Amino acid sequence: MRAIWKGHIRFSLVTIPVLIYNAVDTEQKISFHLLHKKDHGTISYDKRCKKCSKVVSSEEIVKGYKYEPEKYVIVEKEDLDKLNLKSTKIIEIGGFIDAKEVHPTLYESPYYAGPDGPVAVKAYSLLAAALRETGKVGIGKVVLHDREDVVMIAPYENAVVLYRLRSPGEIRSIREIPLLDEKPADKEGLKLARSLVDSMSTTLKNIDLADEYHDALKAIIDAKIAGKEIVTVEEEEKPVVDIMTALKQSIEQAKSQKKPIGKTKHLKVVH
């Protein structure tokens, strides 16, 4: 695993050298090339200047900030290097809070943090253990990918994970959703709904989280490579019934099958 950031986590007088790694494996995703339908030639996105129509190399491209129509100030790498922000090299923890204070809508990207060298292992392990024991998370700032972000530092097994957080100001109010019913839930319906939730209660590891779309797409690709025909067989949808009847039937089904309810699709390869 290759580190994308090298620096320190610091709180009070404690400084821990760390390396930051991407937690998400983007190589697992299936990606497509855009092709010319007629001859299957790849479609390129050339870096063409809209002013002179010339295709330019990466070395000829600079960053510009538009401050007036058709007027830009050029920001060179040397200018960015002059930014004297601690967060470019240090994640300064401003304080520790209860994890439940951070609403899930603020979570953005996860990163793994690991100790940078044997000398950092003891302090790193103590931080991870202290976060686990207290149920607290640290909040700080770091510069990743040319932007400063607020990050949450949390325990994960015997390690530390960082979550890049969105600003609360970026999150729309839930009250903007139309047709939200502010009336109390029907007591009989709520009782049935709670009973259904209880009957379907399990643990995360017992729920199938496999990317079925990825697997089905890969099956289609493999079959097309082999020159086979794909036939999609979709289970017939059940008719919509009123909520009370659906809840009662769902409770009985959950008790007997212990399976989530819904329709599924199957792919058949025709040889």
C-alpha positions as CSV (number, residue, x, y, z in Angstrom):
1,M,0.0,0.0,0.0
2,R,1.5,3.4,-1.1
3,A,1.2,6.3,1.3
4,I,-0.4,9.6,-0.1
5,W,0.6,11.9,2.8
6,K,3.4,12.0,5.3
7,G,3.3,14.1,8.4
8,H,2.3,14.2,12.1
9,I,-0.8,13.9,14.2
10,R,-0.4,16.3,17.1
11,F,-2.5,17.0,20.2
12,S,-1.2,19.1,23.1
13,L,2.4,18.1,23.5
14,V,2.0,14.7,21.8
15,T,3.3,14.3,18.3
16,I,3.0,11.1,16.3
17,P,4.6,10.6,12.9
18,V,2.1,9.0,10.5
19,L,1.6,8.0,6.9
20,I,-1.9,8.4,5.3
21,Y,-3.2,5.8,2.8
22,N,-6.3,5.6,0.7
23,A,-8.8,3.3,2.3
24,V,-10.9,2.8,-0.9
25,D,-9.6,0.5,-3.5
26,T,-10.8,2.2,-6.7
27,E,-9.2,-0.5,-8.9
28,Q,-12.0,-2.8,-8.1
29,K,-14.4,-0.8,-10.2
30,I,-15.2,-1.7,-13.8
31,S,-14.4,1.2,-16.1
32,F,-15.3,1.7,-19.7
33,H,-13.4,3.3,-22.6
34,L,-15.4,5.5,-25.0
35,L,-15.2,4.1,-28.6
36,H,-16.2,5.3,-32.0
37,K,-19.3,3.2,-32.8
38,K,-18.3,2.8,-36.5
39,D,-14.8,1.4,-36.1
40,H,-14.3,1.0,-32.3
41,G,-11.5,3.5,-32.3
42,T,-10.9,5.0,-28.8
43,I,-12.2,8.5,-28.2
44,S,-9.5,10.8,-26.8
45,Y,-10.0,13.9,-24.7
46,D,-7.2,16.1,-26.0
47,K,-6.1,19.0,-24.0
48,R,-7.0,21.7,-26.5
49,C,-6.8,25.4,-25.8
50,K,-10.2,27.0,-26.6
51,K,-8.4,30.2,-27.6
52,C,-5.9,29.1,-30.2
53,S,-7.2,25.5,-30.8
54,K,-3.8,24.1,-30.1
55,V,-3.4,20.8,-28.3
56,V,-1.0,21.4,-25.4
57,S,1.1,19.2,-23.2
58,S,0.8,19.0,-19.4
59,E,3.9,21.1,-19.1
60,E,2.2,23.9,-20.9
61,I,-0.8,24.0,-18.5
62,V,-1.0,26.3,-15.5
63,K,-3.6,27.0,-12.8
64,G,-5.6,30.2,-13.1
65,Y,-8.2,31.8,-10.9
66,K,-10.8,33.8,-12.7
67,Y,-11.4,37.1,-10.9
68,E,-13.1,39.0,-13.8
69,P,-14.6,38.0,-17.1
70,E,-11.7,36.7,-19.3
71,K,-9.1,37.7,-16.6
72,Y,-7.1,35.2,-14.6
73,V,-4.4,35.3,-12.0
74,I,-1.9,32.5,-12.5
75,V,-1.0,30.4,-9.4
76,E,2.3,28.5,-9.9
77,K,3.5,25.5,-7.8
78,E,6.0,27.9,-6.2
79,D,3.1,30.0,-4.9
80,L,1.4,27.0,-3.4
81,D,4.6,26.0,-1.7
82,K,4.7,29.3,0.1
83,L,1.4,28.5,1.9
84,N,2.6,28.3,5.5
85,L,-0.2,26.2,6.8
86,K,0.5,23.7,9.6
87,S,-2.1,21.4,8.1
88,T,0.1,20.7,5.1
89,K,2.4,18.6,7.4
90,I,0.6,18.4,10.7
91,I,-2.9,17.2,11.6
92,E,-3.5,19.3,14.7
93,I,-6.3,17.8,16.8
94,G,-8.4,20.7,18.1
95,G,-10.2,18.6,20.6
96,F,-11.9,15.2,21.2
97,I,-15.7,14.8,21.0
98,D,-18.3,12.0,21.3
99,A,-18.5,10.2,18.0
100,K,-22.3,10.5,17.9
101,E,-21.9,14.3,17.5
102,V,-20.7,13.8,14.0
103,H,-23.8,13.2,11.8
104,P,-23.4,10.5,9.1
105,T,-24.2,13.1,6.4
106,L,-20.9,14.8,7.1
107,Y,-18.8,11.7,6.3
108,E,-17.0,11.9,3.0
109,S,-13.9,9.9,2.3
110,P,-12.1,7.4,4.6
111,Y,-8.3,7.2,4.9
112,Y,-6.1,4.9,6.9
113,A,-3.4,6.3,9.1
114,G,-0.4,4.2,10.1
115,P,2.7,4.8,12.2
116,D,5.7,6.3,10.3
117,G,8.5,4.1,11.5
118,P,9.1,2.0,14.6
119,V,9.6,5.0,16.8
120,A,6.0,6.0,16.2
121,V,4.4,2.7,17.0
122,K,4.0,3.1,20.8
123,A,2.4,6.6,20.6
124,Y,0.2,5.6,17.7
125,S,-1.1,2.4,19.5
126,L,-1.8,4.5,22.6
127,L,-3.9,7.0,20.6
128,A,-5.9,4.2,19.0
129,A,-6.5,2.5,22.4
130,A,-7.5,5.7,24.1
131,L,-10.0,6.5,21.4
132,R,-11.5,3.0,21.6
133,E,-11.7,3.1,25.4
134,T,-13.3,6.6,25.6
135,G,-15.6,6.4,22.6
136,K,-14.2,9.8,21.5
137,V,-12.9,11.0,18.1
138,G,-10.4,13.7,17.4
139,I,-11.3,16.6,15.1
140,G,-8.5,18.4,13.1
141,K,-7.5,19.7,9.7
142,V,-5.2,18.5,7.0
143,V,-4.3,19.5,3.4
144,L,-4.9,16.6,1.0
145,H,-5.2,17.0,-2.8
146,D,-4.6,20.8,-2.8
147,R,-7.4,21.6,-0.3
148,E,-7.7,21.9,3.4
149,D,-10.3,19.6,5.0
150,V,-11.7,19.0,8.4
151,V,-11.0,15.4,9.4
152,M,-12.3,13.1,12.1
153,I,-9.7,10.8,13.7
154,A,-11.3,7.6,14.9
155,P,-10.3,4.1,16.1
156,Y,-10.7,1.2,13.8
157,E,-9.7,-2.2,15.2
158,N,-6.2,-1.7,16.5
159,A,-5.5,1.2,14.1
160,V,-6.6,4.8,13.3
161,V,-8.8,5.8,10.5
162,L,-9.4,9.4,9.2
163,Y,-12.7,10.5,7.7
164,R,-12.7,13.7,5.6
165,L,-15.7,15.6,6.7
166,R,-18.0,17.9,4.8
167,S,-18.7,21.3,6.2
168,P,-22.1,21.4,7.9
169,G,-23.0,24.4,5.7
170,E,-22.8,22.1,2.6
171,I,-25.6,19.9,3.9
172,R,-29.1,20.9,2.9
173,S,-31.8,21.0,5.5
174,I,-33.9,17.8,5.8
175,R,-36.9,20.0,6.0
176,E,-36.5,20.8,2.3
177,I,-37.9,17.3,1.5
178,P,-41.5,17.7,0.4
179,L,-44.4,15.7,2.0
180,L,-42.6,15.0,5.3
181,D,-45.3,14.1,7.8
182,E,-44.7,15.7,11.1
183,K,-47.7,13.9,12.7
184,P,-47.0,11.1,15.2
185,A,-46.9,7.6,13.7
186,D,-50.0,5.5,14.0
187,K,-49.6,3.4,17.2
188,E,-50.8,0.1,15.8
189,G,-48.7,0.5,12.6
190,L,-45.6,1.5,14.7
191,K,-46.1,-1.6,16.9
192,L,-46.1,-3.8,13.8
193,A,-43.1,-1.9,12.3
194,R,-41.1,-2.3,15.5
195,S,-42.0,-6.0,15.6
196,L,-40.8,-6.4,12.0
197,V,-37.5,-4.6,12.7
198,D,-37.0,-6.8,15.8
199,S,-37.7,-10.0,13.8
200,M,-35.2,-8.9,11.1
201,S,-32.5,-7.8,13.5
202,T,-29.0,-9.3,12.8
203,T,-25.4,-8.1,12.6
204,L,-23.6,-6.4,9.8
205,K,-21.4,-9.4,9.0
206,N,-24.5,-11.5,8.4
207,I,-25.9,-9.2,5.7
208,D,-24.8,-9.8,2.1
209,L,-23.0,-6.6,1.1
210,A,-21.5,-7.9,-2.1
211,D,-21.7,-5.6,-5.2
212,E,-24.2,-7.7,-7.2
213,Y,-24.3,-5.1,-10.0
214,H,-20.5,-5.4,-10.4
215,D,-20.7,-9.2,-10.5
216,A,-23.6,-9.2,-13.0
217,L,-21.8,-6.6,-15.2
218,K,-18.6,-8.7,-15.1
219,A,-20.7,-11.8,-16.1
220,I,-22.1,-9.9,-19.1
221,I,-18.6,-8.7,-20.1
222,D,-17.2,-12.3,-19.8
223,A,-20.1,-13.7,-21.8
224,K,-19.8,-11.2,-24.6
225,I,-16.1,-11.9,-24.8
226,A,-16.9,-15.6,-25.2
227,G,-19.6,-14.8,-27.8
228,K,-22.5,-15.9,-25.7
229,E,-26.0,-14.4,-25.5
230,I,-27.3,-12.9,-22.2
231,V,-30.9,-13.3,-21.2
232,T,-32.2,-11.4,-18.2
233,V,-34.8,-13.1,-16.1
234,E,-36.6,-10.9,-13.7
235,E,-38.8,-12.1,-10.9
236,E,-42.4,-10.9,-11.2
237,E,-43.1,-8.0,-8.9
238,K,-45.6,-8.6,-6.2
239,P,-48.7,-6.3,-6.2
240,V,-48.6,-3.3,-3.8
241,V,-50.7,-3.9,-0.7
242,D,-51.7,-1.6,2.1
243,I,-49.0,-0.9,4.8
244,M,-50.8,-2.8,7.6
245,T,-51.3,-5.9,5.6
246,A,-47.7,-5.7,4.2
247,L,-46.3,-5.3,7.8
248,K,-48.2,-8.4,9.1
249,Q,-47.2,-10.5,6.1
250,S,-43.6,-9.3,6.3
251,I,-43.4,-10.2,10.0
252,E,-44.6,-13.8,9.3
253,Q,-42.1,-14.1,6.4
254,A,-39.2,-12.7,8.4
255,K,-39.9,-15.1,11.2
256,S,-40.0,-18.2,8.9
257,Q,-37.3,-17.3,6.4
258,K,-35.0,-14.7,8.2
259,K,-34.4,-13.2,4.7
260,P,-34.8,-9.6,3.5
261,I,-37.7,-9.1,1.2
262,G,-37.5,-7.8,-2.4
263,K,-37.2,-8.7,-6.0
264,T,-34.1,-10.1,-7.6
265,K,-32.7,-10.4,-11.1
266,H,-30.9,-13.4,-12.5
267,L,-28.7,-13.6,-15.5
268,K,-28.6,-16.6,-17.7
269,V,-25.9,-17.4,-20.2
270,V,-27.3,-19.0,-23.4
271,H,-24.7,-21.3,-24.9
